């Protein structure tokens, strides 16, 4: 999963993430990684536009968005 986070951060491209919210709900988002730390990640979520910082434990899965195969 860290590979997808680093890809988004270095290429400024959105990725698809599954995360657990603070309320305990699953959420799928398309987001661009703005900052990556050892224990947290700062995201810019595309819809609805908002900034969010989540702990790494909250991230459940990551993938390329449709049409992007990470070829860059």
PDB file of N, CA, C and O in Angstrom:
ATOM      1  N   UNK A   1       0.826  -1.188   0.000  1.00  0.00           N
ATOM      2  CA  UNK A   1       0.000   0.000   0.000  1.00  0.00           C
ATOM      3  C   UNK A   1       0.871   1.252   0.000  1.00  0.00           C
ATOM      4  O   UNK A   1       0.509   2.265  -0.599  1.00  0.00           O
ATOM      5  N   UNK A   2       2.007   1.182   0.667  1.00  0.00           N
ATOM      6  CA  UNK A   2       2.876   2.352   0.725  1.00  0.00           C
ATOM      7  C   UNK A   2       3.365   2.761  -0.666  1.00  0.00           C
ATOM      8  O   UNK A   2       3.622   3.937  -0.922  1.00  0.00           O
ATOM      9  N   UNK A   3       3.490   1.786  -1.552  1.00  0.00           N
ATOM     10  CA  UNK A   3       3.910   2.081  -2.930  1.00  0.00           C
ATOM     11  C   UNK A   3       2.907   3.011  -3.613  1.00  0.00           C
ATOM     12  O   UNK A   3       3.312   3.941  -4.312  1.00  0.00           O
ATOM     13  N   UNK A   4       1.605   2.776  -3.423  1.00  0.00           N
ATOM     14  CA  UNK A   4       0.580   3.632  -4.017  1.00  0.00           C
ATOM     15  C   UNK A   4       0.623   5.031  -3.409  1.00  0.00           C
ATOM     16  O   UNK A   4       0.463   6.024  -4.118  1.00  0.00           O
ATOM     17  N   UNK A   5       0.837   5.110  -2.107  1.00  0.00           N
ATOM     18  CA  UNK A   5       0.916   6.410  -1.443  1.00  0.00           C
ATOM     19  C   UNK A   5       2.097   7.208  -1.963  1.00  0.00           C
ATOM     20  O   UNK A   5       1.967   8.399  -2.247  1.00  0.00           O
ATOM     21  N   UNK A   6       3.246   6.562  -2.089  1.00  0.00           N
ATOM     22  CA  UNK A   6       4.435   7.256  -2.614  1.00  0.00           C
ATOM     23  C   UNK A   6       4.247   7.666  -4.074  1.00  0.00           C
ATOM     24  O   UNK A   6       4.703   8.733  -4.486  1.00  0.00           O
ATOM     25  N   UNK A   7       3.574   6.815  -4.860  1.00  0.00           N
ATOM     26  CA  UNK A   7       3.295   7.143  -6.259  1.00  0.00           C
ATOM     27  C   UNK A   7       2.457   8.416  -6.349  1.00  0.00           C
ATOM     28  O   UNK A   7       2.785   9.323  -7.114  1.00  0.00           O
ATOM     29  N   UNK A   8       1.385   8.487  -5.577  1.00  0.00           N
ATOM     30  CA  UNK A   8       0.517   9.665  -5.592  1.00  0.00           C
ATOM     31  C   UNK A   8       1.275  10.912  -5.147  1.00  0.00           C
ATOM     32  O   UNK A   8       1.120  11.980  -5.740  1.00  0.00           O
ATOM     33  N   UNK A   9       2.081  10.781  -4.122  1.00  0.00           N
ATOM     34  CA  UNK A   9       2.843  11.913  -3.614  1.00  0.00           C
ATOM     35  C   UNK A   9       3.862  12.413  -4.639  1.00  0.00           C
ATOM     36  O   UNK A   9       3.973  13.620  -4.858  1.00  0.00           O
ATOM     37  N   UNK A  10       4.596  11.516  -5.260  1.00  0.00           N
ATOM     38  CA  UNK A  10       5.653  11.941  -6.178  1.00  0.00           C
ATOM     39  C   UNK A  10       5.148  12.401  -7.540  1.00  0.00           C
ATOM     40  O   UNK A  10       5.771  13.258  -8.167  1.00  0.00           O
ATOM     41  N   UNK A  11       4.015  11.839  -8.016  1.00  0.00           N
ATOM     42  CA  UNK A  11       3.490  12.202  -9.332  1.00  0.00           C
ATOM     43  C   UNK A  11       2.280  13.132  -9.264  1.00  0.00           C
ATOM     44  O   UNK A  11       1.756  13.542 -10.300  1.00  0.00           O
ATOM     45  N   UNK A  12       1.837  13.465  -8.062  1.00  0.00           N
ATOM     46  CA  UNK A  12       0.673  14.334  -7.861  1.00  0.00           C
ATOM     47  C   UNK A  12      -0.551  13.806  -8.614  1.00  0.00           C
ATOM     48  O   UNK A  12      -1.267  14.558  -9.274  1.00  0.00           O
ATOM     49  N   UNK A  13      -0.769  12.499  -8.499  1.00  0.00           N
ATOM     50  CA  UNK A  13      -1.897  11.841  -9.159  1.00  0.00           C
ATOM     51  C   UNK A  13      -2.832  11.246  -8.118  1.00  0.00           C
ATOM     52  O   UNK A  13      -2.386  10.816  -7.055  1.00  0.00           O
ATOM     53  N   UNK A  14      -4.128  11.220  -8.417  1.00  0.00           N
ATOM     54  CA  UNK A  14      -5.067  10.624  -7.457  1.00  0.00           C
ATOM     55  C   UNK A  14      -4.948   9.102  -7.423  1.00  0.00           C
ATOM     56  O   UNK A  14      -4.588   8.469  -8.416  1.00  0.00           O
ATOM     57  N   UNK A  15      -5.254   8.538  -6.275  1.00  0.00           N
ATOM     58  CA  UNK A  15      -5.363   7.097  -6.100  1.00  0.00           C
ATOM     59  C   UNK A  15      -6.692   6.822  -5.402  1.00  0.00           C
ATOM     60  O   UNK A  15      -7.324   7.732  -4.865  1.00  0.00           O
ATOM     61  N   UNK A  16      -7.099   5.577  -5.417  1.00  0.00           N
ATOM     62  CA  UNK A  16      -8.336   5.172  -4.738  1.00  0.00           C
ATOM     63  C   UNK A  16      -7.961   4.522  -3.411  1.00  0.00           C
ATOM     64  O   UNK A  16      -7.103   3.641  -3.359  1.00  0.00           O
ATOM     65  N   UNK A  17      -8.611   4.964  -2.346  1.00  0.00           N
ATOM     66  CA  UNK A  17      -8.317   4.457  -1.006  1.00  0.00           C
ATOM     67  C   UNK A  17      -9.581   3.975  -0.321  1.00  0.00           C
ATOM     68  O   UNK A  17     -10.654   4.555  -0.490  1.00  0.00           O
ATOM     69  N   UNK A  18      -9.445   2.916   0.447  1.00  0.00           N
ATOM     70  CA  UNK A  18     -10.486   2.484   1.374  1.00  0.00           C
ATOM     71  C   UNK A  18      -9.957   2.817   2.755  1.00  0.00           C
ATOM     72  O   UNK A  18      -8.842   2.439   3.115  1.00  0.00           O
ATOM     73  N   UNK A  19     -10.768   3.531   3.527  1.00  0.00           N
ATOM     74  CA  UNK A  19     -10.316   3.904   4.861  1.00  0.00           C
ATOM     75  C   UNK A  19     -11.447   3.774   5.865  1.00  0.00           C
ATOM     76  O   UNK A  19     -12.626   3.772   5.513  1.00  0.00           O
ATOM     77  N   UNK A  20     -11.056   3.666   7.117  1.00  0.00           N
ATOM     78  CA  UNK A  20     -12.003   3.601   8.216  1.00  0.00           C
ATOM     79  C   UNK A  20     -12.064   4.984   8.841  1.00  0.00           C
ATOM     80  O   UNK A  20     -11.041   5.519   9.268  1.00  0.00           O
ATOM     81  N   UNK A  21     -13.259   5.567   8.897  1.00  0.00           N
ATOM     82  CA  UNK A  21     -13.402   6.901   9.478  1.00  0.00           C
ATOM     83  C   UNK A  21     -13.290   6.827  10.991  1.00  0.00           C
ATOM     84  O   UNK A  21     -13.302   5.743  11.575  1.00  0.00           O
ATOM     85  N   UNK A  22     -13.181   7.985  11.615  1.00  0.00           N
ATOM     86  CA  UNK A  22     -13.103   8.045  13.076  1.00  0.00           C
ATOM     87  C   UNK A  22     -14.388   7.510  13.713  1.00  0.00           C
ATOM     88  O   UNK A  22     -14.379   7.068  14.862  1.00  0.00           O
ATOM     89  N   UNK A  23     -15.496   7.551  12.959  1.00  0.00           N
ATOM     90  CA  UNK A  23     -16.777   7.049  13.457  1.00  0.00           C
ATOM     91  C   UNK A  23     -16.918   5.543  13.255  1.00  0.00           C
ATOM     92  O   UNK A  23     -17.918   4.954  13.666  1.00  0.00           O
ATOM     93  N   UNK A  24     -15.925   4.916  12.624  1.00  0.00           N
ATOM     94  CA  UNK A  24     -15.953   3.472  12.415  1.00  0.00           C
ATOM     95  C   UNK A  24     -16.644   3.029  11.142  1.00  0.00           C
ATOM     96  O   UNK A  24     -17.000   1.858  11.017  1.00  0.00           O
ATOM     97  N   UNK A  25     -16.845   3.936  10.188  1.00  0.00           N
ATOM     98  CA  UNK A  25     -17.493   3.593   8.932  1.00  0.00           C
ATOM     99  C   UNK A  25     -16.449   3.443   7.830  1.00  0.00           C
ATOM    100  O   UNK A  25     -15.438   4.144   7.825  1.00  0.00           O
ATOM    101  N   UNK A  26     -16.700   2.527   6.898  1.00  0.00           N
ATOM    102  CA  UNK A  26     -15.839   2.368   5.736  1.00  0.00           C
ATOM    103  C   UNK A  26     -16.137   3.472   4.732  1.00  0.00           C
ATOM    104  O   UNK A  26     -17.289   3.863   4.544  1.00  0.00           O
ATOM    105  N   UNK A  27     -15.085   3.967   4.090  1.00  0.00           N
ATOM    106  CA  UNK A  27     -15.258   5.034   3.108  1.00  0.00           C
ATOM    107  C   UNK A  27     -14.272   4.820   1.968  1.00  0.00           C
ATOM    108  O   UNK A  27     -13.083   4.606   2.206  1.00  0.00           O
ATOM    109  N   UNK A  28     -14.757   4.876   0.737  1.00  0.00           N
ATOM    110  CA  UNK A  28     -13.887   4.813  -0.431  1.00  0.00           C
ATOM    111  C   UNK A  28     -13.760   6.216  -0.987  1.00  0.00           C
ATOM    112  O   UNK A  28     -14.763   6.895  -1.207  1.00  0.00           O
ATOM    113  N   UNK A  29     -12.523   6.656  -1.217  1.00  0.00           N
ATOM    114  CA  UNK A  29     -12.279   8.003  -1.719  1.00  0.00           C
ATOM    115  C   UNK A  29     -11.240   7.980  -2.831  1.00  0.00           C
ATOM    116  O   UNK A  29     -10.394   7.088  -2.895  1.00  0.00           O
ATOM    117  N   UNK A  30     -11.319   8.969  -3.694  1.00  0.00           N
ATOM    118  CA  UNK A  30     -10.247   9.267  -4.644  1.00  0.00           C
ATOM    119  C   UNK A  30      -9.524  10.467  -4.072  1.00  0.00           C
ATOM    120  O   UNK A  30     -10.136  11.502  -3.806  1.00  0.00           O
ATOM    121  N   UNK A  31      -8.220  10.330  -3.883  1.00  0.00           N
ATOM    122  CA  UNK A  31      -7.478  11.388  -3.201  1.00  0.00           C
ATOM    123  C   UNK A  31      -6.058  11.481  -3.729  1.00  0.00           C
ATOM    124  O   UNK A  31      -5.517  10.532  -4.296  1.00  0.00           O
ATOM    125  N   UNK A  32      -5.470  12.653  -3.526  1.00  0.00           N
ATOM    126  CA  UNK A  32      -4.060  12.891  -3.829  1.00  0.00           C
ATOM    127  C   UNK A  32      -3.335  13.006  -2.493  1.00  0.00           C
ATOM    128  O   UNK A  32      -3.789  13.714  -1.594  1.00  0.00           O
ATOM    129  N   UNK A  33      -2.221  12.314  -2.366  1.00  0.00           N
ATOM    130  CA  UNK A  33      -1.432  12.376  -1.135  1.00  0.00           C
ATOM    131  C   UNK A  33      -0.641  13.678  -1.132  1.00  0.00           C
ATOM    132  O   UNK A  33       0.091  13.973  -2.077  1.00  0.00           O
ATOM    133  N   UNK A  34      -0.794  14.451  -0.064  1.00  0.00           N
ATOM    134  CA  UNK A  34      -0.073  15.722   0.069  1.00  0.00           C
ATOM    135  C   UNK A  34       1.153  15.590   0.954  1.00  0.00           C
ATOM    136  O   UNK A  34       2.145  16.284   0.735  1.00  0.00           O
ATOM    137  N   UNK A  35       1.106  14.708   1.957  1.00  0.00           N
ATOM    138  CA  UNK A  35       2.239  14.490   2.855  1.00  0.00           C
ATOM    139  C   UNK A  35       2.161  13.073   3.393  1.00  0.00           C
ATOM    140  O   UNK A  35       1.077  12.554   3.662  1.00  0.00           O
ATOM    141  N   UNK A  36       3.314  12.459   3.544  1.00  0.00           N
ATOM    142  CA  UNK A  36       3.390  11.083   4.011  1.00  0.00           C
ATOM    143  C   UNK A  36       4.367  11.019   5.167  1.00  0.00           C
ATOM    144  O   UNK A  36       5.548  11.324   5.005  1.00  0.00           O
ATOM    145  N   UNK A  37       3.879  10.623   6.335  1.00  0.00           N
ATOM    146  CA  UNK A  37       4.715  10.458   7.529  1.00  0.00           C
ATOM    147  C   UNK A  37       4.733   8.978   7.896  1.00  0.00           C
ATOM    148  O   UNK A  37       4.048   8.165   7.276  1.00  0.00           O
ATOM    149  N   UNK A  38       5.516   8.643   8.899  1.00  0.00           N
ATOM    150  CA  UNK A  38       5.617   7.252   9.315  1.00  0.00           C
ATOM    151  C   UNK A  38       4.295   6.717   9.859  1.00  0.00           C
ATOM    152  O   UNK A  38       3.981   5.542   9.667  1.00  0.00           O
ATOM    153  N   UNK A  39       3.521   7.558  10.529  1.00  0.00           N
ATOM    154  CA  UNK A  39       2.299   7.081  11.170  1.00  0.00           C
ATOM    155  C   UNK A  39       1.021   7.731  10.656  1.00  0.00           C
ATOM    156  O   UNK A  39      -0.066   7.380  11.116  1.00  0.00           O
ATOM    157  N   UNK A  40       1.120   8.667   9.716  1.00  0.00           N
ATOM    158  CA  UNK A  40      -0.078   9.325   9.189  1.00  0.00           C
ATOM    159  C   UNK A  40       0.148   9.769   7.749  1.00  0.00           C
ATOM    160  O   UNK A  40       1.275   9.804   7.254  1.00  0.00           O
ATOM    161  N   UNK A  41      -0.954  10.105   7.098  1.00  0.00           N
ATOM    162  CA  UNK A  41      -0.907  10.579   5.721  1.00  0.00           C
ATOM    163  C   UNK A  41      -1.915  11.717   5.566  1.00  0.00           C
ATOM    164  O   UNK A  41      -3.039  11.629   6.062  1.00  0.00           O
ATOM    165  N   UNK A  42      -1.511  12.776   4.880  1.00  0.00           N
ATOM    166  CA  UNK A  42      -2.397  13.906   4.600  1.00  0.00           C
ATOM    167  C   UNK A  42      -2.909  13.771   3.174  1.00  0.00           C
ATOM    168  O   UNK A  42      -2.132  13.587   2.238  1.00  0.00           O
ATOM    169  N   UNK A  43      -4.220  13.864   3.022  1.00  0.00           N
ATOM    170  CA  UNK A  43      -4.868  13.633   1.736  1.00  0.00           C
ATOM    171  C   UNK A  43      -5.670  14.848   1.307  1.00  0.00           C
ATOM    172  O   UNK A  43      -6.194  15.592   2.136  1.00  0.00           O
ATOM    173  N   UNK A  44      -5.758  15.036  -0.010  1.00  0.00           N
ATOM    174  CA  UNK A  44      -6.718  15.966  -0.581  1.00  0.00           C
ATOM    175  C   UNK A  44      -7.743  15.112  -1.303  1.00  0.00           C
ATOM    176  O   UNK A  44      -7.454  14.538  -2.353  1.00  0.00           O
ATOM    177  N   UNK A  45      -8.949  15.026  -0.736  1.00  0.00           N
ATOM    178  CA  UNK A  45     -10.016  14.209  -1.303  1.00  0.00           C
ATOM    179  C   UNK A  45     -10.701  15.003  -2.410  1.00  0.00           C
ATOM    180  O   UNK A  45     -11.027  16.178  -2.238  1.00  0.00           O
ATOM    181  N   UNK A  46     -10.916  14.339  -3.557  1.00  0.00           N
ATOM    182  CA  UNK A  46     -11.447  15.034  -4.727  1.00  0.00           C
ATOM    183  C   UNK A  46     -12.941  15.335  -4.630  1.00  0.00           C
ATOM    184  O   UNK A  46     -13.369  16.419  -5.025  1.00  0.00           O
ATOM    185  N   UNK A  47     -13.754  14.390  -4.106  1.00  0.00           N
ATOM    186  CA  UNK A  47     -15.197  14.615  -3.981  1.00  0.00           C
ATOM    187  C   UNK A  47     -15.692  14.118  -2.650  1.00  0.00           C
ATOM    188  O   UNK A  47     -15.521  12.934  -2.357  1.00  0.00           O
ATOM    189  N   UNK A  48     -16.283  14.928  -1.844  1.00  0.00           N
ATOM    190  CA  UNK A  48     -16.304  16.381  -1.929  1.00  0.00           C
ATOM    191  C   UNK A  48     -14.924  16.935  -1.606  1.00  0.00           C
ATOM    192  O   UNK A  48     -14.201  16.344  -0.804  1.00  0.00           O
ATOM    193  N   UNK A  49     -14.542  18.060  -2.214  1.00  0.00           N
ATOM    194  CA  UNK A  49     -13.193  18.596  -2.000  1.00  0.00           C
ATOM    195  C   UNK A  49     -12.953  18.913  -0.520  1.00  0.00           C
ATOM    196  O   UNK A  49     -13.633  19.747   0.077  1.00  0.00           O
ATOM    197  N   UNK A  50     -11.967  18.221   0.044  1.00  0.00           N
ATOM    198  CA  UNK A  50     -11.608  18.478   1.438  1.00  0.00           C
ATOM    199  C   UNK A  50     -10.231  17.894   1.729  1.00  0.00           C
ATOM    200  O   UNK A  50      -9.768  16.984   1.041  1.00  0.00           O
ATOM    201  N   UNK A  51      -9.594  18.428   2.749  1.00  0.00           N
ATOM    202  CA  UNK A  51      -8.315  17.917   3.203  1.00  0.00           C
ATOM    203  C   UNK A  51      -8.556  17.070   4.446  1.00  0.00           C
ATOM    204  O   UNK A  51      -9.396  17.394   5.285  1.00  0.00           O
ATOM    205  N   UNK A  52      -7.799  15.973   4.547  1.00  0.00           N
ATOM    206  CA  UNK A  52      -7.998  15.040   5.637  1.00  0.00           C
ATOM    207  C   UNK A  52      -6.656  14.411   5.997  1.00  0.00           C
ATOM    208  O   UNK A  52      -5.874  14.053   5.116  1.00  0.00           O
ATOM    209  N   UNK A  53      -6.398  14.279   7.283  1.00  0.00           N
ATOM    210  CA  UNK A  53      -5.216  13.571   7.759  1.00  0.00           C
ATOM    211  C   UNK A  53      -5.695  12.333   8.506  1.00  0.00           C
ATOM    212  O   UNK A  53      -6.503  12.423   9.430  1.00  0.00           O
ATOM    213  N   UNK A  54      -5.188  11.181   8.095  1.00  0.00           N
ATOM    214  CA  UNK A  54      -5.588   9.920   8.722  1.00  0.00           C
ATOM    215  C   UNK A  54      -4.354   9.157   9.182  1.00  0.00           C
ATOM    216  O   UNK A  54      -3.265   9.309   8.627  1.00  0.00           O
ATOM    217  N   UNK A  55      -4.547   8.338  10.202  1.00  0.00           N
ATOM    218  CA  UNK A  55      -3.478   7.461  10.663  1.00  0.00           C
ATOM    219  C   UNK A  55      -3.324   6.304   9.686  1.00  0.00           C
ATOM    220  O   UNK A  55      -4.285   5.911   9.026  1.00  0.00           O
ATOM    221  N   UNK A  56      -2.138   5.772   9.595  1.00  0.00           N
ATOM    222  CA  UNK A  56      -1.881   4.666   8.675  1.00  0.00           C
ATOM    223  C   UNK A  56      -2.761   3.459   9.003  1.00  0.00           C
ATOM    224  O   UNK A  56      -3.139   2.707   8.104  1.00  0.00           O
ATOM    225  N   UNK A  57      -3.088   3.268  10.283  1.00  0.00           N
ATOM    226  CA  UNK A  57      -3.933   2.130  10.667  1.00  0.00           C
ATOM    227  C   UNK A  57      -5.340   2.243  10.090  1.00  0.00           C
ATOM    228  O   UNK A  57      -6.033   1.236   9.947  1.00  0.00           O
ATOM    229  N   UNK A  58      -5.767   3.460   9.757  1.00  0.00           N
ATOM    230  CA  UNK A  58      -7.100   3.671   9.208  1.00  0.00           C
ATOM    231  C   UNK A  58      -7.176   3.313   7.724  1.00  0.00           C
ATOM    232  O   UNK A  58      -8.268   3.087   7.204  1.00  0.00           O
ATOM    233  N   UNK A  59      -6.044   3.258   7.039  1.00  0.00           N
ATOM    234  CA  UNK A  59      -6.027   2.919   5.616  1.00  0.00           C
ATOM    235  C   UNK A  59      -6.106   1.408   5.464  1.00  0.00           C
ATOM    236  O   UNK A  59      -5.278   0.679   6.010  1.00  0.00           O
ATOM    237  N   UNK A  60      -7.090   0.946   4.730  1.00  0.00           N
ATOM    238  CA  UNK A  60      -7.312  -0.483   4.576  1.00  0.00           C
ATOM    239  C   UNK A  60      -6.828  -1.019   3.232  1.00  0.00           C
ATOM    240  O   UNK A  60      -6.364  -2.156   3.151  1.00  0.00           O
ATOM    241  N   UNK A  61      -6.932  -0.203   2.169  1.00  0.00           N
ATOM    242  CA  UNK A  61      -6.526  -0.648   0.836  1.00  0.00           C
ATOM    243  C   UNK A  61      -6.245   0.566  -0.032  1.00  0.00           C
ATOM    244  O   UNK A  61      -6.755   1.660   0.209  1.00  0.00           O
ATOM    245  N   UNK A  62      -5.412   0.343  -1.058  1.00  0.00           N
ATOM    246  CA  UNK A  62      -5.090   1.404  -2.015  1.00  0.00           C
ATOM    247  C   UNK A  62      -4.971   0.794  -3.402  1.00  0.00           C
ATOM    248  O   UNK A  62      -4.579  -0.363  -3.556  1.00  0.00           O
ATOM    249  N   UNK A  63      -5.316   1.593  -4.410  1.00  0.00           N
ATOM    250  CA  UNK A  63      -5.267   1.127  -5.797  1.00  0.00           C
ATOM    251  C   UNK A  63      -5.157   2.348  -6.706  1.00  0.00           C
ATOM    252  O   UNK A  63      -5.430   3.474  -6.292  1.00  0.00           O
ATOM    253  N   UNK A  64      -4.753   2.106  -7.950  1.00  0.00           N
ATOM    254  CA  UNK A  64      -4.770   3.177  -8.942  1.00  0.00           C
ATOM    255  C   UNK A  64      -6.212   3.491  -9.307  1.00  0.00           C
ATOM    256  O   UNK A  64      -7.072   2.612  -9.245  1.00  0.00           O
ATOM    257  N   UNK A  65      -6.483   4.730  -9.685  1.00  0.00           N
ATOM    258  CA  UNK A  65      -7.810   5.055 -10.185  1.00  0.00           C
ATOM    259  C   UNK A  65      -7.978   4.457 -11.579  1.00  0.00           C
ATOM    260  O   UNK A  65      -6.998   4.106 -12.236  1.00  0.00           O
ATOM    261  N   UNK A  66      -9.211   4.348 -12.017  1.00  0.00           N
ATOM    262  CA  UNK A  66      -9.490   3.781 -13.329  1.00  0.00           C
ATOM    263  C   UNK A  66      -8.755   4.560 -14.420  1.00  0.00           C
ATOM    264  O   UNK A  66      -8.797   5.790 -14.445  1.00  0.00           O
ATOM    265  N   UNK A  67      -8.092   3.849 -15.308  1.00  0.00           N
ATOM    266  CA  UNK A  67      -7.372   4.483 -16.399  1.00  0.00           C
ATOM    267  C   UNK A  67      -5.916   4.774 -16.092  1.00  0.00           C
ATOM    268  O   UNK A  67      -5.159   5.119 -16.999  1.00  0.00           O
ATOM    269  N   UNK A  68      -5.505   4.645 -14.848  1.00  0.00           N
ATOM    270  CA  UNK A  68      -4.107   4.890 -14.471  1.00  0.00           C
ATOM    271  C   UNK A  68      -3.489   3.559 -14.057  1.00  0.00           C
ATOM    272  O   UNK A  68      -4.001   2.872 -13.172  1.00  0.00           O
ATOM    273  N   UNK A  69      -2.391   3.208 -14.703  1.00  0.00           N
ATOM    274  CA  UNK A  69      -1.735   1.942 -14.390  1.00  0.00           C
ATOM    275  C   UNK A  69      -0.386   2.140 -13.723  1.00  0.00           C
ATOM    276  O   UNK A  69       0.368   1.183 -13.548  1.00  0.00           O
ATOM    277  N   UNK A  70      -0.077   3.376 -13.349  1.00  0.00           N
ATOM    278  CA  UNK A  70       1.174   3.640 -12.656  1.00  0.00           C
ATOM    279  C   UNK A  70       2.404   3.479 -13.531  1.00  0.00           C
ATOM    280  O   UNK A  70       3.468   3.096 -13.045  1.00  0.00           O
ATOM    281  N   UNK A  71       2.268   3.763 -14.793  1.00  0.00           N
ATOM    282  CA  UNK A  71       3.359   3.556 -15.737  1.00  0.00           C
ATOM    283  C   UNK A  71       4.417   4.648 -15.698  1.00  0.00           C
ATOM    284  O   UNK A  71       5.502   4.466 -16.251  1.00  0.00           O
ATOM    285  N   UNK A  72       4.129   5.780 -15.058  1.00  0.00           N
ATOM    286  CA  UNK A  72       5.091   6.893 -15.040  1.00  0.00           C
ATOM    287  C   UNK A  72       6.264   6.592 -14.150  1.00  0.00           C
ATOM    288  O   UNK A  72       7.167   7.419 -14.018  1.00  0.00           O
TER     289      UNK A  72
END
